[in-house]
Amino acid sequence: MTETHFAVVDRPDESRYVLVDQSSDGREAGEESYVDVDAAGTVERVLFHTGVDEAYGGQGLASFLVQHVVDDVVARGYAIVPVCPYVAKWLIRHPEYDAHVVKPTPTHLRAVNARQQ
């Protein structure tokens, strides 16, 4: 399978992006969970969980998912807050996004904890 078989869809009512396998009747192959924090009128999108179904492992789909999510966050004019270790490592390898990244604070972590409850 190639990345052309996949789409990334934002599901704001679920606070997550979904990686959809378009070659299998829309099966969810992965997700990126988030919570938005309002910081003095600026939205900071806290990315706290990246997951890809084991059946899709080894295809680079986590990177594909994160790339699309980060591009969407930047296009919306939001800041990126990498709480998920995978996203944090991905951003280190992609310094072109540095101007859009905000270091996680206790406020961001509280928002994640509240979202997970």
C-alpha positions in Angstrom: 0.0 0.0 0.0 1.1 3.5 -0.6 0.3 6.7 1.2 -2.1 7.6 -1.6 -4.5 5.0 -0.1 -4.8 7.1 3.0 -6.5 10.3 4.1 -6.3 12.3 7.3 -9.6 13.6 8.5 -10.1 16.0 11.4 -13.0 15.0 13.7 -13.3 18.1 15.9 -16.3 16.7 17.8 -14.0 13.8 18.9 -10.8 16.0 19.3 -8.8 13.8 17.0 -7.5 13.4 13.5 -8.2 10.0 12.0 -6.0 8.2 9.4 -8.5 6.6 7.1 -7.6 3.6 4.8 -9.5 4.5 1.7 -8.7 1.1 0.1 -10.7 -0.7 2.8 -14.1 1.0 3.0 -12.8 3.7 5.3 -11.2 1.7 8.1 -9.5 3.7 10.7 -5.8 3.0 10.5 -4.6 5.5 13.1 -5.3 8.6 15.0 -3.8 11.8 16.6 -5.6 13.0 19.7 -5.6 16.6 20.7 -7.0 19.2 23.0 -7.1 23.0 22.2 -6.0 25.5 24.8 -6.8 29.2 24.5 -3.7 31.2 25.4 -4.5 34.9 25.4 -6.6 34.7 22.2 -4.3 32.2 20.4 -5.3 28.6 20.0 -2.6 26.1 21.1 -3.3 22.6 19.8 -1.9 20.1 22.2 -1.0 16.9 20.4 -0.9 14.2 23.0 -1.4 10.7 21.4 -0.3 9.2 18.1 -1.3 5.7 17.3 -1.3 3.5 14.2 -3.0 0.1 14.1 -0.4 -2.8 14.2 -1.8 -4.1 11.0 -0.4 -1.0 9.3 3.0 -1.0 11.0 6.2 -0.4 9.2 4.8 1.7 6.4 5.7 5.2 7.7 2.1 6.0 8.4 2.7 7.6 11.8 5.0 10.1 10.1 2.4 10.6 7.3 -0.3 11.2 9.9 1.8 13.7 11.9 2.9 15.6 8.8 -0.8 16.1 7.8 -1.8 17.1 11.3 1.0 19.6 11.8 0.3 21.1 8.4 -3.4 21.5 9.3 -2.6 23.1 12.6 -0.2 25.6 11.0 -2.7 26.4 8.2 -5.3 27.2 10.9 -2.9 29.6 12.5 -2.7 27.6 15.7 0.4 26.8 17.7 1.6 23.2 18.0 2.2 21.8 21.5 3.9 18.4 21.3 3.1 16.4 24.4 3.1 13.1 22.5 6.7 11.8 22.4 6.4 10.7 18.8 5.3 14.2 17.7 8.1 15.8 19.8 10.7 13.7 18.1 9.1 14.2 14.6 9.3 18.0 15.1 13.0 17.8 16.0 13.6 16.2 12.6 11.5 19.0 11.0 12.9 22.3 12.2 10.9 24.2 9.5 8.0 24.1 12.0 10.0 25.6 15.0 8.3 29.0 14.7 4.9 27.3 15.4 5.9 25.1 18.3 5.2 26.0 22.0 6.8 24.0 24.8 4.3 22.1 26.9 3.4 23.8 30.2 1.5 22.6 33.3 -1.6 24.3 31.8 -1.3 22.1 28.7 -0.8 18.9 30.7 -3.8 19.7 32.9 -5.9 20.1 29.7 -4.7 16.7 28.5 -5.5 15.1 31.8 -9.0 16.6 31.8 -9.6 15.5 28.2 -8.6 11.9 29.0 -11.0 11.6 32.0 
